[in-house]
Every structure is written in C-alpha cells, then in structure tokens.
Amino acid sequence: MSNIKEKGMQYNLYSWSAQKAINPMVITKAEGIYFWDEDGNKYYDMSAQLVNANLGHGNKAIIEAIKDQVEKMPFIGPGYSIDVRSDAAEALVKTSGMKNAKVFFTNAGAEANENAIKMAKAYTGGWKIFSAYRSYHGASAGAGMLTGEARRFANEPGPAGFIKYDGPYAYRAPAQVNFKDEDDVADFYLELLENQIKYEGPQLIAGIFMETVVGSNGVLIPPKKWIKGVRELCTKYNICMICDEVMAGFYRTGTAFAFHNFDVELDLVSFAKGATCGYVPLGGVIVSEKIQKHFDNNKMFCGLTYNAHPVGCAAVVATIKEYERLGIKENVAKQGALLADILKDMAKKHPSVGEIRHIGLFSAVELVKDDQGTPLVGYNDDPEGLMPKIVGMLKKEGFSTYSNQNVLMVTPPLTITSEELTDAMKIFDRVLDSVDKMI
Ligand SMILES: Cc1ncc(COP(=O)(O)O)c(C=O)c1O
C-alpha cells in the first residue's frame, strides 16, 4: 500500500462507507476529462466526479480567478458588498432568467436546500415540506430528511414535517396502470400528489421540492405536464415550488438550468456543483422576486460565516464566463445527441439493459436480469455487491462512474469531444457484454 493510501486509511473517514470495505484509489493527476492513479493508469471521468466537474479538470480561467481573489481578498464578512459578490449574484440571476430574483449563497448543496426550506417556511407560514422518494438532497439534518432514498435513514427520526411523494417514473409504475403517453403519466402522479396535499392540509405545507430532473436516483426526466401541474398546485394552495438544481443545473441537461426545459416559473432554485465545478465549494438559492420581496421588511433568519465567500464568488464569475466561452450549450447539444444514439444502440444490443434515460449529457442505464424488466438488484438489496462489482469492472477498463440501485450513471464533463465519448462508450459496451453473460 502506498504511503498516501495508508495515511488516508489511518486518518480519513470516507463518506457513505464501512471503512474496512473500501479501497480508496490514490489519484495523482487530473486534466480535462481524465484522471490518473499513482500507477499511471488513466481513467475517463464519466461521472464528472460527483456530477460537478462540468468543465473538466484543470480549467485555467477558473484557477486564475481563484488565485487572483486569494491574493486580493480571500475573505471579508458576508455583510459587506464586494465586487465578486455582486458580480456572481448578477451572473447567476441573469443565467436563471428569473426576473428581479436575488441570490443567497451557501457552501454547498445541502446547505442550499436547508436555506430554501427556511425561506419557504418564512414566506408561507407553513412547516411541512414535500419531496420525492426517489431523490437525494444532501446529508445535513434538514436536507437529509428531504432526501427520499435510503441515505435518509441515518437522519431519522429527524425534524418533523418531511412528507414524501412518488414522482413520475413510468418504467417502474404499478403494473395495473397502462400509460398511453407522457400526459397520462403526469396526470396519474399529479392526482396522487394533490390527494396527498389535501390529506396533509394545504395551509400547513411550505414547499414542494423536486430535483427538476432526478439525478443520482436514476436520471428520471419528468413529463412537461408534471412540472407545470406541480406549479399549478403550488399556486392553487399557496405552496412554494422549489427545484433542486444542484446536479441538474449548469447545462447538464442542455439548458443553463434544467427548469428551462419545462417553461415554468419557480419560487426557489437551489444550486451548487456546476456553479464552480468543484474548484472551490459553493452553493446557494436563487430566490424569486415574490419571495425575496417578503424579506424586504421581514427579517431573513439565514446566515453563514462563509455566505458568499469571495473566493467562491470569484470562481462562479469565471465559471459562468467559461460556459459561454467554451460554447458548452452547443457542445452538450452535439455530444448529447451522440450519447443518445450510442445508448439506444446499447439498449437494443444488450439484454441486461432495461431502460436508458438521457437529457443532454445527463444519462442513466437501468440494468435488468430478464425480459420482464426485473431489476438486476433489488431496491436497497444487493447483498452480493453486484452493482459495485460492475462499477469496478468499468473502472478497471478505465471508465470511472458510479451506480445507485440497479442504475449506472453516464454523466461526463460537458467539455467532452465526440472522439472521447465514442471511445469511452466502447469500454461501457464491452463491460455490458460481460453483464449480459451474468444474467
Ligand atoms: C440533487 C442534489 N441536491 C443536493 C445535493 C447535496 O449537495 P452537497 O453534497 O454539495 O451538500 C446533491 C449531491 O449530490 C444532489 O445531487
């Protein structure tokens, strides 16, 4: 074992793992869409790390902006106005297209959601918060309870008032329902949601959260009618509609924010990851005119020592400029179309592929073990560690990504070229050949 790994295992606690069950690889270099281990092996970063390295590794403009800010003023308290603080908020509001919105900055995604919860409660006077079972919203006390998937359990019993709903997921809908089309899917889940709102007392509900496109829980792309329908329900019952764009934001789905695909007006939008692409940590909430005006005369009980940290803000300004300069929107359109074609071919070729889902460069491959679409592993039930094994097989071949339940994520940096994408997906194809043989 190298000294780096040995020391890491001695002193670090690694996330979401039994410490003796893991073997953290030693990484010595990262550049573009690649990273290298200490033995010189090269990996395609096909998850963009935690779906945050949207601009890949080693972007010079972001690095320079961070260096400049560290030299100029690494820190000044959150109550002061400084150039990058104002510029970053302006750039985010303009990118969001939300008229007269304002930004409250945080350190990362979970805190963004924590503060969105507080704002929704303050605005509506309600205290219940809805979110989807198939979701991940962070690991802190509130965001952990907002999370629908199993990573929530460690937070339970948590603060009260977190209610879960079933969001649209046509592929795994109850066998009795036979959807004709996307509108039908939306109608079905909207009816369930409105019933739940009534059962819970609409006057008690502060917010309905959703990942605009569900990320780690399987890249679930909702019908347009669902998003519009949730907006109507929120307006009807005076509930805040809150989209978590921590993962889906910043061109991942092809548009600057994922909600731009759905032609909808939101009350609150949480963001993080792609705002700085991980070069420094930063997140926040874009607060619509309606909500931010509430705080004109009502005290906003939100604050952090590192709210709107100057170095984070400098990184935001540079990152947003880089998305423009590098033509990321256009590249996602081009490479997203290529990835869609490749995935469609794989779905035809491999019996182990049940469904593929993709929007922009946000995609997932759902693995099954038979023609009936039985998931390759059960929900929270993979005693043999089959999915980690498949992820390991991919990694051994130089394709780094992660899985959740029976789903493999394919979410490369948005800077990927057609050649890189085609080459990387050849590895994926080969590993799926082996998975086919396993089933
Ligand atoms: C949709 C979504 N929301 C929130 C979070 C939490 O963000 P963070 O880990 O920066 O706290 C994540 C992290 O993966 C996420 O994917």
Ligand as a Chemical Component Dictionary entry (heavy atoms), coordinates in Angstrom:
data_LIG
# 
_chem_comp.id                   LIG 
_chem_comp.type                 NON-POLYMER 
_chem_comp.pdbx_formal_charge   0 
_chem_comp.three_letter_code    LIG 
# 
loop_
_chem_comp_atom.comp_id 
_chem_comp_atom.atom_id 
_chem_comp_atom.alt_atom_id 
_chem_comp_atom.type_symbol 
_chem_comp_atom.charge 
_chem_comp_atom.model_Cartn_x 
_chem_comp_atom.model_Cartn_y 
_chem_comp_atom.model_Cartn_z 
_chem_comp_atom.pdbx_ordinal 
LIG C1 C1 C 0 -29.710 16.982 -6.312 1  
LIG C2 C2 C 0 -28.749 17.178 -5.181 2  
LIG N1 N1 N 0 -29.063 18.020 -4.197 3  
LIG C3 C3 C 0 -28.252 18.238 -3.151 4  
LIG C4 C4 C 0 -27.040 17.590 -3.055 5  
LIG C5 C5 C 0 -26.145 17.828 -1.882 6  
LIG O1 O1 O 0 -25.096 18.645 -2.232 7  
LIG P1 P1 P 0 -23.773 18.670 -1.334 8  
LIG O2 O2 O 0 -23.190 17.312 -1.352 9  
LIG O3 O3 O 0 -22.936 19.708 -2.034 10 
LIG O4 O4 O 0 -24.178 19.115 0.030  11 
LIG C6 C6 C 0 -26.657 16.706 -4.072 12 
LIG C7 C7 C 0 -25.363 15.988 -4.015 13 
LIG O5 O5 O 0 -25.078 15.090 -4.730 14 
LIG C8 C8 C 0 -27.535 16.496 -5.163 15 
LIG O6 O6 O 0 -27.237 15.645 -6.148 16 
# 
loop_
_chem_comp_bond.comp_id 
_chem_comp_bond.atom_id_1 
_chem_comp_bond.atom_id_2 
_chem_comp_bond.value_order 
_chem_comp_bond.pdbx_ordinal 
LIG C1 C2 SING 1  
LIG C2 N1 SING 2  
LIG C2 C8 DOUB 3  
LIG N1 C3 DOUB 4  
LIG C3 C4 SING 5  
LIG C4 C5 SING 6  
LIG C4 C6 DOUB 7  
LIG C5 O1 SING 8  
LIG O1 P1 SING 9  
LIG P1 O2 DOUB 10 
LIG P1 O3 SING 11 
LIG P1 O4 SING 12 
LIG C6 C7 SING 13 
LIG C6 C8 SING 14 
LIG C7 O5 DOUB 15 
LIG C8 O6 SING 16 
# 
